[in-house]
Amino acid sequence: MPRAFTRLRFEIDHIVARKHRGAEVAANLALACFLCNSYKGPNIAGIDSASLSIVPLFHPRRHKWARHFRWEGPILVGRTPTGRATVAVLEINQPYRVAARQELIEEGVFPPE
């Protein structure tokens, strides 16, 4: 297993938080790293940096990843308002995260296919 993955721990995220009447069913659950889940919290929307509109966050059970995101090396870029808002709310491109992804690129195991 690549070195950077051995330190990761995941927790179960309610895609739509219980406080927003999100169900306790598999279709509303996803694995998330602690920090992504912490930044997301109960949010179901964010602000698109381009339009400044409030838009829904990426829903991993309903949305297609490739439609909303693309990799530019170790940087995750939002292609759509939902993608941009999700990248911002989850603070996905913090320097330490980008550095970890760069290490994975150098190990030849990133980005995932």
Secondary structure, DSSP 8 states (H G I E B T S, - for coil): --GGGGG--EEEEESS-GGGT--SSGGGEEEEEHHHHHHHTT--EEE-TTT--EEE---TTTS-HHHHEEEETTEEEESSHHHHHHHHHTTTT-HHHHHHHHHHHHHT--S--
